[in-house]
Amino acid sequence: MTAPVRFVVDGEAFDVVKDGDSIHHTWVSGPNANYGFSVGGSGAASLTDDDIRSEIRAFLAEIDPRTGFLID
């Protein structure tokens, strides 16, 4: 497991940790403590910083601004 790396994307901060074949993204500036998402699979370990930023943007695009959670 790597130490967290802070990514700021579109004004939102995420701590990103690589753990084997998984990457965990914790939304530290979001309204819900410890909320975020993970990406796993054999290709996850080779994601670049730009790939990680793209994953974060895709996640944010699916957030309901009223609740701060994924849209149902």
N, CA and C of each residue as an Amber inpcrd file, in Angstrom:
protein
   216
   0.8510000  -1.1690000   0.0000000   0.0000000   0.0000000   0.0000000
   0.9000000   1.2360000   0.0000000   0.5270000   2.2060000  -0.8270000
   1.3060000   3.4410000  -0.8830000   0.7310000   4.4710000   0.0790000
   1.5220000   5.4600000   0.3860000   1.0370000   6.5860000   1.1810000
   0.0420000   7.3750000   0.3310000  -0.9330000   8.0150000   0.9670000
  -1.9100000   8.8020000   0.1960000  -1.2400000   9.9450000  -0.5690000
  -1.7450000  10.1710000  -1.7760000  -1.3140000  11.3000000  -2.5960000
  -2.5560000  12.1610000  -2.8160000  -2.4420000  13.4550000  -2.5760000
  -3.5700000  14.3750000  -2.7180000  -3.6890000  14.8210000  -4.1740000
  -4.8780000  14.6410000  -4.7330000  -5.2220000  15.1360000  -6.0640000
  -6.3220000  16.1690000  -5.8860000  -6.1940000  17.3170000  -6.5290000
  -7.2560000  18.3180000  -6.5490000  -7.7430000  18.3990000  -7.9840000
  -9.0250000  18.0710000  -8.1630000  -9.6330000  18.0240000  -9.4890000
 -10.9060000  18.8610000  -9.4540000 -10.9700000  19.8470000 -10.3180000
 -12.1450000  20.7270000 -10.3790000 -12.4990000  21.2840000  -9.0040000
 -11.4680000  21.6200000  -8.2260000 -11.6740000  22.2150000  -6.9100000
 -11.9750000  21.2330000  -5.7950000 -12.0300000  19.9540000  -6.0850000
 -12.3250000  18.9300000  -5.0820000 -11.0650000  18.1250000  -4.7820000
 -10.8150000  17.8700000  -3.4950000  -9.6050000  17.1630000  -3.0650000
  -9.9050000  15.6970000  -2.7790000  -9.0290000  14.8280000  -3.2580000
  -9.1120000  13.3920000  -3.0470000  -7.7510000  12.8880000  -2.5820000
  -7.7550000  12.0060000  -1.5860000  -6.5440000  11.2790000  -1.2170000
  -6.5960000   9.9410000  -1.9410000  -5.5420000   9.6330000  -2.6720000
  -5.5040000   8.4370000  -3.5120000  -4.4080000   7.5090000  -2.9890000
  -4.7970000   6.2430000  -2.7840000  -3.8850000   5.2250000  -2.2680000
  -3.8880000   4.0440000  -3.2210000  -2.7030000   3.6170000  -3.6390000
  -2.5840000   2.4030000  -4.4540000  -2.3290000   1.2350000  -3.5190000
  -3.1340000   0.1880000  -3.6800000  -3.0580000  -0.9950000  -2.8290000
  -3.1210000  -2.2250000  -3.7210000  -1.9650000  -2.7060000  -4.1450000
  -1.9240000  -3.8480000  -5.0520000  -2.5920000  -3.5080000  -6.3760000
  -3.6300000  -4.2610000  -6.7410000  -4.3620000  -4.0310000  -7.9880000
  -5.5650000  -3.1130000  -7.7900000  -5.5930000  -2.3630000  -6.7030000
  -6.7010000  -1.4410000  -6.4370000  -6.1680000  -0.0390000  -6.1640000
  -6.9780000   0.9320000  -6.5190000  -6.6850000   2.3250000  -6.1910000
  -7.9130000   2.8660000  -5.4670000  -7.7020000   3.3980000  -4.2610000
  -8.7860000   3.9220000  -3.4420000  -8.7290000   5.4470000  -3.4500000
  -9.8770000   6.0590000  -3.7040000  -9.9810000   7.5140000  -3.7940000
 -10.9220000   7.9820000  -2.6830000 -10.4180000   8.7370000  -1.7220000
 -11.2460000   9.2740000  -0.6470000 -11.4620000  10.7570000  -0.9040000
 -12.7170000  11.1640000  -0.9530000 -13.1060000  12.5380000  -1.2610000
 -13.0130000  13.3650000   0.0180000 -11.8760000  13.9880000   0.2640000
 -11.6440000  14.6770000   1.5260000 -12.3200000  16.0390000   1.6150000
 -12.6420000  16.6450000   0.4940000 -13.3210000  17.9460000   0.5310000
 -14.8290000  17.8030000   0.3550000 -15.3050000  16.5800000   0.2080000
 -16.7290000  16.3440000  -0.0030000 -17.5350000  16.4600000   1.2790000
 -18.8460000  16.4800000   1.1500000 -19.7210000  16.6780000   2.3100000
 -19.8980000  15.4470000   3.1860000 -19.4470000  14.2840000   2.7330000
 -19.6640000  13.0430000   3.4650000 -18.3240000  12.4100000   3.8270000
 -18.0460000  12.3140000   5.1180000 -16.7640000  11.8030000   5.6020000
 -16.4690000  10.4130000   5.0410000 -15.2360000  10.2410000   4.5970000
 -14.7260000   8.9530000   4.0990000 -15.4440000   8.4240000   2.8630000
 -16.1640000   9.2660000   2.1450000 -16.8540000   8.8380000   0.9360000
 -15.8880000   8.8910000  -0.2320000 -16.0450000   7.9950000  -1.1700000
 -15.1910000   7.9650000  -2.3360000 -15.4770000   6.7380000  -3.1670000
 -14.4520000   6.2550000  -3.8370000 -14.6280000   5.0980000  -4.7100000
 -13.2980000   4.4010000  -4.9030000 -13.3720000   3.1800000  -5.4160000
 -12.1670000   2.3990000  -5.7000000 -12.2170000   1.8940000  -7.1260000
 -11.0400000   1.7140000  -7.6930000 -10.8850000   1.1350000  -9.0240000
  -9.9810000  -0.0700000  -8.8510000 -10.4010000  -1.2080000  -9.3740000
  -9.6000000  -2.4100000  -9.2080000  -9.4380000  -3.1610000 -10.5080000
  -8.5600000  -4.1200000 -10.4790000  -8.2930000  -4.9380000 -11.6540000
  -6.8350000  -4.8620000 -12.0290000  -6.4410000  -5.7180000 -12.9230000
  -5.0230000  -5.8180000 -13.2680000  -4.4670000  -4.5430000 -13.8820000
  -5.2980000  -3.7110000 -14.5090000  -4.8020000  -2.4830000 -15.1210000
  -4.7530000  -1.2990000 -14.1850000  -5.3640000  -1.4110000 -13.0100000
  -5.4420000  -0.2720000 -12.0990000  -4.0660000   0.1970000 -11.6410000
  -3.1780000  -0.7300000 -11.3940000  -1.8510000  -0.3640000 -10.8870000
  -1.0650000   0.4840000 -11.8820000  -1.4020000   0.3960000 -13.1480000
  -0.6480000   1.1410000 -14.1570000  -1.3260000   2.4540000 -14.5690000
  -2.3910000   2.8590000 -13.8640000  -3.0420000   4.1190000 -14.2010000
  -2.0880000   5.2910000 -13.9580000  -2.0910000   6.2230000 -14.8780000
  -1.2690000   7.4170000 -14.7440000  -2.0140000   8.4640000 -13.9210000
  -1.3230000   9.5360000 -13.5580000  -1.9790000  10.6360000 -12.8450000
  -3.1270000  11.2050000 -13.6710000  -2.9470000  11.3190000 -14.9850000
  -4.0270000  11.8220000 -15.8430000  -5.2100000  10.8590000 -15.8510000
  -4.9390000   9.5570000 -15.8430000  -6.0160000   8.5660000 -15.7670000
  -6.7820000   8.7050000 -14.4530000  -6.0530000   8.8990000 -13.3680000
  -6.6860000   9.0560000 -12.0590000  -7.5550000  10.3030000 -12.0420000
  -7.0620000  11.3910000 -12.6040000  -7.8750000  12.6160000 -12.6820000
  -9.1380000  12.3830000 -13.5050000  -9.0420000  11.6310000 -14.5820000
 -10.2160000  11.3180000 -15.4080000 -11.2260000  10.4860000 -14.6270000
 -10.7430000   9.5040000 -13.8490000 -11.6220000   8.6920000 -13.0100000
 -12.3450000   9.5610000 -11.9850000 -11.6280000  10.5020000 -11.3810000
 -12.2280000  11.4050000 -10.3930000 -13.2800000  12.2820000 -11.0560000
 -12.9880000  12.8270000 -12.2350000 -13.9800000  13.6540000 -12.9450000
 -15.2460000  12.8530000 -13.2660000 -15.0710000  11.6110000 -13.6790000
 -16.2320000  10.7600000 -13.9740000 -17.0530000  10.5180000 -12.7120000
 -16.3910000  10.2940000 -11.5900000 -17.0850000  10.1170000 -10.3130000
 -17.8630000  11.3740000  -9.9590000 -17.2200000  12.5370000 -10.0310000
 -17.8810000  13.7940000  -9.6720000 -19.0800000  14.0830000 -10.5680000
 -19.0170000  13.6730000 -11.8330000 -20.1280000  13.8960000 -12.7650000
 -21.3650000  13.1110000 -12.3590000 -21.1870000  12.0670000 -11.5520000
 -22.3050000  11.2160000 -11.1210000 -22.8320000  11.5640000  -9.7290000
 -22.3140000  12.6310000  -9.1310000 -22.7140000  13.0140000  -7.7770000
 -23.9430000  13.9130000  -7.8090000 -24.8860000  13.6250000  -6.9310000
 -26.0670000  14.4710000  -6.7360000 -25.6410000  15.6440000  -5.8530000
 -25.6820000  16.8830000  -6.3520000 -25.2020000  18.0210000  -5.5680000
 -26.0170000  18.2630000  -4.2950000 -27.2420000  17.7700000  -4.2450000
 -28.0700000  17.9500000  -3.0370000 -27.6370000  17.0430000  -1.8960000
 -27.1660000  15.8370000  -2.2350000 -26.8340000  14.8680000  -1.2000000
 -25.3400000  14.6280000  -1.0480000 -24.5840000  14.8650000  -2.1030000
 -23.1570000  14.5600000  -2.0810000 -22.8570000  13.0850000  -2.2910000
 -23.8780000  12.3120000  -2.6460000 -23.7080000  10.8890000  -2.9210000
 -23.9870000  10.6300000  -4.4060000 -23.6260000   9.4460000  -4.8760000
 -23.9250000   9.0720000  -6.2540000 -25.4200000   9.1770000  -6.5210000
 -25.7590000   9.5870000  -7.7270000 -27.1470000   9.7030000  -8.1430000
 -27.7550000   8.3020000  -8.2100000 -28.9540000   8.1550000  -7.6650000
 -29.6490000   6.8550000  -7.7280000 -30.2490000   6.6170000  -9.0890000
